[in-house]
Amino acid sequence: MREKADKDEAVKKYMTRTVENYNCWRRIWQWLVTKFWYGLSYRFIYRLEVYGQENIPKTNDYIVVGNHLSTLDPPLVCHVLPHPVAYMGKKELFYHPFLKVMLDWLGTFAVDREKVGLSTIKTAKSIRNTKKWVLGLFPQGTREKGNEIRKVTKGFVGLAKATGCNILPIGITGTDKPTKIPFTGKIIVRIGPIIELSDDTDDMFNKWIKAIEELTGFTYVPEEV
């Protein structure tokens, strides 16, 4: 317990990030990693196809919210969007000395999934105030296999409201089938129309679910109460 408490204390500085943290050096590093390095894999191994780029706003007044299939998804979204994307990462990822440095330089910030607090909202607002970065979320929390969308949390609509941002839905298919053989994989990214900010968070949530179903062909399965 003591060891975990020490790790949690060390992670705190990665939970609240300011505008200054999202500087040009992190933008350059994310570009090199996601546009160049991962880009080679997406183009020449997975034959990436992207649709709906006309739906991407020119300003950063949106948060990008997609379905989650694999670890390829976060850099994939960064690759297809013109804005650098700052992701939430569970705090446990920041326990690892090397990984936490990589995540931090890619713009990821730590979140306690059991208790999303004020630090998350402050960081989300800082990202909005950069005028360059956008917040990225996978509300399923964990990666899902198959053609179903499960375990979706509604926190992203609250963050949209807190930051005054619209929601950009992104549907991803194919990243759950990893391969290393050139031109044998197939990844398709479909970007839907903006879901405009509303006081009715349930309506925003339902619109996102409907959009992801249409973009992926997957079926939403609500959690049993």
GUMI-443712 format. One record per residue: x, y, z of N, C-alpha, C in turn; residue number from 0. Coordinates in steps of 0.2 Angstrom, whole numbers, m for minus. Layout:
BEGIN
nu|nv|nw|cau|cav|caw|cu|cv|cw|seq
X|Y|Z|X|Y|Z|X|Y|Z|NUM $
...
***
This chain:
BEGIN
nu|nv|nw|cau|cav|caw|cu|cv|cw|seq
4|m6|0|0|0|0|4|6|0|0 $
10|6|4|14|12|4|17|13|m2|1 $
20|8|m6|23|9|m12|18|12|m17|2 $
12|10|m17|7|12|m22|5|20|m20|3 $
5|21|m14|4|28|m12|9|33|m14|4 $
16|30|m14|21|34|m16|21|35|m24|5 $
19|30|m27|18|31|m35|13|36|m36|6 $
7|35|m33|2|40|m34|4|47|m33|7 $
8|48|m28|10|55|m26|15|58|m32|8 $
19|53|m34|24|55|m40|20|57|m46|9 $
14|54|m47|10|54|m53|6|61|m53|10 $
5|64|m47|1|70|m47|3|75|m52|11 $
9|76|m53|11|82|m57|9|81|m64|12 $
8|75|m66|6|73|m73|m2|74|m74|13 $
m5|75|m68|m13|76|m69|m15|83|m70|14 $
m12|88|m68|m14|94|m69|m9|97|m74|15 $
m10|99|m80|m6|102|m85|m8|108|m87|16 $
m4|113|m89|m5|120|m90|m4|121|m98|17 $
m6|127|m100|m5|129|m107|3|128|m109|18 $
7|130|m104|14|130|m105|17|123|m107|19 $
13|118|m104|15|111|m105|14|109|m112|20 $
9|112|m115|8|110|m122|11|115|m127|21 $
18|114|m127|22|119|m131|24|116|m138|22 $
28|120|m141|30|118|m148|34|112|m148|23 $
38|110|m143|42|104|m143|38|98|m143|24 $
33|98|m139|28|92|m138|24|92|m145|25 $
22|97|m148|19|97|m155|24|94|m160|26 $
30|96|m160|35|93|m165|36|85|m163|27 $
37|84|m157|38|77|m155|32|72|m157|28 $
26|75|m156|20|71|m158|20|70|m165|29 $
21|75|m169|21|75|m176|26|70|m179|30 $
32|70|m176|37|65|m178|35|58|m177|31 $
32|57|m171|30|50|m169|24|47|m173|32 $
19|52|m173|12|49|m176|12|51|m183|33 $
14|56|m186|14|57|m193|19|54|m197|34 $
25|53|m194|31|50|m198|31|43|m196|35 $
33|42|m190|35|35|m188|29|30|m189|36 $
23|32|m185|17|27|m186|14|28|m193|37 $
15|34|m196|12|35|m203|15|30|m208|38 $
21|28|m207|24|23|m212|20|16|m211|39 $
19|14|m205|15|8|m204|8|8|m206|40 $
5|14|m205|m2|15|m207|m3|14|m214|41 $
2|17|m218|1|18|m225|3|11|m229|42 $
9|9|m226|12|3|m230|11|m4|m227|43 $
8|m4|m221|6|m11|m218|m1|m11|m218|44 $
m5|m6|m216|m12|m6|m215|m16|m3|m220|45 $
m13|0|m225|m17|3|m231|m23|7|m228|46 $
m21|12|m224|m25|16|m221|m30|20|m226|47 $
m36|20|m224|m41|24|m228|m45|29|m223|48 $
m45|35|m225|m48|40|m221|m54|44|m225|49 $
m60|44|m221|m66|47|m224|m68|53|m220|50 $
m71|58|m222|m75|63|m218|m70|69|m216|51 $
m64|70|m219|m60|75|m216|m63|82|m217|52 $
m68|82|m221|m71|89|m222|m75|91|m216|53 $
m76|86|m211|m80|87|m205|m75|90|m200|54 $
m69|90|m201|m64|92|m195|m64|100|m195|55 $
m66|103|m189|m66|110|m188|m59|113|m189|56 $
m59|119|m192|m52|122|m193|m49|125|m186|57 $
m54|127|m181|m52|129|m175|m52|123|m170|58 $
m49|124|m164|m49|119|m159|m54|118|m154|59 $
m60|121|m156|m66|121|m152|m70|114|m152|60 $
m66|109|m151|m70|102|m151|m65|97|m147|61 $
m68|92|m145|m65|86|m142|m66|81|m147|62 $
m61|77|m148|m62|71|m152|m63|65|m148|63 $
m69|61|m150|m71|55|m146|m72|49|m151|64 $
m68|44|m150|m68|38|m154|m70|32|m151|65 $
m71|27|m154|m71|20|m152|m64|17|m151|66 $
m64|12|m147|m57|10|m145|m56|2|m146|67 $
m51|1|m150|m50|m6|m152|m43|m9|m150|68 $
m38|m4|m151|m31|m7|m149|m27|m1|m147|69 $
m21|m2|m146|m16|3|m144|m14|7|m150|70 $
m16|5|m156|m14|9|m162|m19|15|m163|71 $
m24|15|m159|m29|20|m160|m27|27|m158|72 $
m24|28|m152|m22|35|m151|m17|38|m156|73 $
m12|35|m158|m7|38|m163|m11|39|m170|74 $
m16|34|m171|m19|34|m177|m23|41|m178|75 $
m27|42|m172|m31|49|m172|m27|55|m173|76 $
m21|55|m170|m16|60|m170|m14|61|m178|77 $
m13|55|m181|m10|55|m188|m15|58|m193|78 $
m22|57|m192|m27|59|m197|m29|66|m195|79 $
m28|69|m189|m31|76|m188|m25|81|m189|80 $
m27|87|m191|m22|92|m191|m20|95|m185|81 $
m24|95|m180|m22|97|m173|m19|92|m169|82 $
m14|94|m165|m11|89|m160|m16|87|m155|83 $
m16|81|m153|m21|78|m148|m18|76|m142|84 $
m21|79|m136|m19|77|m129|m24|72|m127|85 $
m21|67|m125|m25|61|m122|m25|60|m115|86 $
m30|58|m112|m30|55|m105|m27|48|m105|87 $
m23|47|m100|m21|40|m99|m21|38|m92|88 $
m23|32|m90|m24|30|m83|m18|31|m80|89 $
m18|33|m73|m12|35|m69|m7|29|m69|90 $
m10|23|m69|m5|17|m68|0|17|m74|91 $
m2|20|m80|3|20|m85|9|24|m83|92 $
8|29|m79|14|34|m77|18|31|m71|93 $
16|25|m69|21|22|m64|27|20|m67|94 $
28|19|m74|34|16|m77|38|22|m79|95 $
44|22|m77|49|28|m78|50|30|m85|96 $
51|25|m90|52|27|m97|45|28|m100|97 $
40|25|m99|33|26|m102|31|33|m100|98 $
31|35|m94|28|41|m92|32|47|m95|99 $
38|46|m97|42|52|m101|39|52|m108|100 $
38|46|m111|36|46|m118|29|48|m118|101 $
24|46|m113|17|49|m114|17|56|m112|102 $
21|59|m108|21|66|m106|23|70|m112|103 $
28|68|m116|31|71|m122|26|71|m128|104 $
22|66|m128|16|65|m133|10|69|m131|105 $
10|72|m125|4|76|m123|m1|73|m119|106 $
1|67|m117|m4|63|m113|m4|65|m106|107 $
m10|66|m102|m10|67|m95|m13|62|m91|108 $
m11|61|m85|m14|56|m81|m20|57|m78|109 $
m24|52|m77|m31|52|m74|m32|46|m70|110 $
m35|48|m64|m37|42|m59|m44|40|m62|111 $
m45|35|m65|m51|32|m68|m57|31|m62|112 $
m55|30|m56|m60|29|m51|m62|35|m48|113 $
m59|41|m49|m61|47|m46|m58|53|m51|114 $
m62|54|m56|m60|60|m61|m61|66|m57|115 $
m56|70|m56|m57|76|m52|m56|83|m55|116 $
m55|88|m51|m55|95|m54|m48|95|m58|117 $
m43|91|m57|m37|92|m61|m38|90|m68|118 $
m43|85|m69|m45|84|m76|m48|89|m80|119 $
m53|93|m76|m56|98|m79|m51|104|m81|120 $
m47|105|m76|m42|111|m77|m38|109|m83|121 $
m35|103|m83|m31|102|m89|m35|102|m96|122 $
m41|100|m96|m45|100|m102|m46|107|m104|123 $
m47|112|m99|m48|119|m101|m41|122|m103|124 $
m36|119|m100|m29|122|m103|m28|120|m110|125 $
m30|114|m112|m29|111|m118|m33|116|m123|126 $
m39|117|m121|m43|122|m125|m40|128|m126|127 $
m37|131|m121|m34|138|m121|m28|138|m125|128 $
m25|132|m127|m19|133|m131|m20|135|m138|129 $
m27|135|m140|m29|137|m147|m26|132|m152|130 $
m22|127|m151|m19|123|m156|m21|116|m154|131 $
m20|113|m148|m22|106|m146|m29|105|m145|132 $
m31|99|m146|m38|96|m144|m37|91|m140|133 $
m42|90|m135|m43|84|m131|m45|78|m134|134 $
m42|72|m133|m44|66|m136|m47|61|m131|135 $
m52|58|m132|m55|53|m127|m57|46|m131|136 $
m57|41|m127|m60|35|m129|m64|33|m123|137 $
m71|34|m123|m75|33|m118|m76|26|m116|138 $
m74|21|m120|m75|14|m118|m70|13|m112|139 $
m65|17|m112|m60|15|m106|m56|10|m108|140 $
m58|4|m109|m54|m2|m111|m55|m4|m118|141 $
m50|m7|m121|m51|m9|m128|m56|m15|m129|142 $
m60|m14|m134|m65|m19|m136|m64|m23|m142|143 $
m65|m30|m142|m65|m34|m148|m71|m35|m151|144 $
m72|m37|m157|m78|m39|m160|m82|m33|m163|145 $
m88|m34|m164|m92|m28|m168|m97|m25|m163|146 $
m95|m25|m157|m100|m22|m152|m96|m16|m148|147 $
m100|m11|m146|m98|m5|m142|m100|m6|m135|148 $
m96|m7|m130|m98|m8|m123|m95|m4|m118|149 $
m97|m4|m112|m94|0|m107|m92|7|m108|150 $
m97|10|m111|m96|18|m113|m98|22|m107|151 $
m93|26|m104|m94|31|m99|m96|37|m102|152 $
m100|41|m98|m103|47|m101|m99|54|m99|153 $
m93|53|m96|m89|58|m94|m87|63|m99|154 $
m87|61|m105|m84|65|m111|m89|71|m112|155 $
m96|69|m111|m100|75|m113|m100|80|m107|156 $
m98|78|m101|m97|83|m96|m91|87|m97|157 $
m86|84|m100|m80|88|m101|m81|93|m107|158 $
m85|91|m112|m87|95|m118|m91|101|m115|159 $
m95|100|m110|m99|106|m108|m94|110|m103|160 $
m90|107|m99|m86|111|m95|m81|116|m99|161 $
m79|113|m105|m74|117|m109|m77|121|m115|162 $
m84|120|m115|m87|124|m121|m85|121|m128|163 $
m84|115|m128|m82|112|m135|m87|107|m138|164 $
m87|107|m144|m92|102|m148|m88|95|m148|165 $
m91|90|m150|m89|84|m150|m88|81|m158|166 $
m82|79|m159|m80|76|m166|m80|68|m165|167 $
m85|65|m168|m85|57|m167|m80|54|m173|168 $
m76|50|m171|m72|46|m175|m73|38|m174|169 $
m75|35|m180|m76|28|m180|m70|24|m183|170 $
m67|20|m179|m61|16|m181|m63|9|m182|171 $
m60|6|m188|m61|m2|m189|m54|m4|m191|172 $
m52|m10|m189|m46|m13|m192|m40|m13|m188|173 $
m40|m9|m183|m34|m9|m178|m34|m15|m174|174 $
m39|m19|m173|m39|m25|m169|m36|m31|m172|175 $
m34|m30|m178|m31|m36|m182|m24|m34|m184|176 $
m19|m34|m179|m12|m32|m180|m9|m37|m185|177 $
m4|m34|m189|0|m38|m194|7|m34|m195|178 $
12|m38|m197|18|m34|m198|20|m35|m206|179 $
15|m39|m209|17|m40|m216|14|m34|m221|180 $
18|m31|m225|16|m25|m229|10|m27|m233|181 $
5|m22|m233|m1|m21|m237|m6|m27|m235|182 $
m5|m30|m229|m10|m36|m228|m15|m33|m223|183 $
m14|m28|m219|m19|m25|m215|m24|m20|m218|184 $
m29|m18|m215|m34|m13|m217|m37|m9|m212|185 $
m35|m3|m211|m38|1|m206|m42|7|m210|186 $
m48|8|m207|m53|13|m210|m55|18|m204|187 $
m54|24|m206|m56|29|m201|m61|33|m204|188 $
m67|34|m201|m72|38|m203|m74|44|m198|189 $
m74|50|m201|m75|55|m196|m82|58|m198|190 $
m86|58|m192|m93|61|m193|m93|68|m192|191 $
m99|71|m194|m101|78|m193|m100|80|m185|192 $
m99|86|m184|m98|88|m177|m105|87|m174|193 $
m105|85|m167|m110|85|m163|m110|92|m159|194 $
m114|96|m160|m114|103|m156|m115|103|m149|195 $
m112|107|m145|m113|107|m138|m120|109|m136|196 $
m123|106|m131|m130|107|m129|m130|106|m122|197 $
m135|109|m119|m136|108|m112|m139|101|m110|198 $
m142|98|m115|m144|91|m114|m139|86|m115|199 $
m135|84|m110|m129|80|m111|m132|73|m113|200 $
m137|70|m111|m140|64|m113|m141|64|m121|201 $
m143|69|m123|m144|70|m131|m138|69|m134|202 $
m133|73|m132|m126|73|m135|m123|66|m134|203 $
m124|62|m129|m121|56|m128|m125|51|m133|204 $
m131|51|m134|m135|47|m138|m133|49|m146|205 $
m132|55|m147|m130|57|m154|m123|54|m155|206 $
m118|54|m150|m112|51|m151|m112|43|m153|207 $
m116|40|m149|m118|33|m149|m120|31|m156|208 $
m125|35|m159|m128|34|m165|m123|35|m171|209 $
m119|40|m170|m114|42|m175|m108|36|m175|210 $
m106|34|m170|m101|28|m170|m104|22|m173|211 $
m110|20|m171|m113|15|m174|m113|15|m182|212 $
m115|21|m184|m115|22|m192|m108|22|m195|213 $
m103|25|m191|m97|26|m194|m93|19|m194|214 $
m94|15|m189|m91|8|m189|m95|2|m191|215 $
m102|3|m191|m106|m3|m192|m106|m8|m186|216 $
m104|m5|m180|m104|m9|m174|m111|m8|m170|217 $
m112|m12|m165|m119|m11|m162|m117|m9|m154|218 $
m121|m4|m152|m120|m2|m145|m124|m7|m141|219 $
m120|m9|m135|m124|m14|m130|m123|m10|m124|220 $
m129|m7|m121|m129|m4|m115|m128|m9|m109|221 $
m125|m6|m104|m123|m10|m98|m130|m11|m94|222 $
m130|m17|m92|m136|m20|m88|m136|m16|m81|223 $
m142|m14|m79|m142|m10|m73|m143|m15|m67|224 $
***
